[in-house]
């Protein structure tokens, strides 16, 4: 590993990140049991954190490096076009703002 590459986060740093992200989403992992409950099958806090730590350590990096192919046979690939020009949330308003005078009225 070169000095320009970031160091991998520690388990404590990952736990803090995970707890923060869950809190932002309104999830309190402290509501999970601390001991396994075979009746409900609910994961323990430690099991949930372990699973999320594994996910955060592996998956986001893979997703972050993915990019759609830019072109297929010289034409922009459909996946690339979707990424470079995402759908407009409110197309009717955008059309009214960008349409030529008189065309938005019809």
Secondary structure as GFF3:
##gff-version 3
##sequence-region A 1 106
A	DSSP	alpha_helix	11	24	.	.	.	ID=ss1
A	DSSP	three_ten_helix	29	31	.	.	.	ID=ss2
A	DSSP	alpha_helix	45	65	.	.	.	ID=ss3
A	DSSP	beta_strand	71	72	.	.	.	ID=ss4
A	DSSP	beta_strand	75	76	.	.	.	ID=ss5
A	DSSP	alpha_helix	78	84	.	.	.	ID=ss6
A	DSSP	alpha_helix	91	98	.	.	.	ID=ss7
###
